Amino acid sequence: MDISGAEFIKAAALLGAGICMGLGAIGPGIGEGFAAGKACEGVAREPENAGLITRTMLVGQAVSESTGIYSLVIALLMIFVV
């Protein structure tokens, strides 16, 4: 069972892509959950500002999700280009 250099590089790229997505999804998941929790607390304290709080939360979550999208792009590059 001989493994050539090209096969080893492809295997390393696939492993790296999996690790990239695994670690890249932790940050946005934690950040978005934290933002949603704080938004719920804010709406509970001031229900009259629910629209503003929700809108601000969604913008913050979109910014937070961008890091997850960057890691997805890197993982796809590692899968299909390397």
Secondary structure by P-SEA (a helix, b strand, c coil): ccccaaaaaaaaaaaaaaaaaaaaaaaaaaaaaaaaaaaaaaaaacccaaaaaaaaaaaaaaaaaaaaaaaaaaaaaaaccc
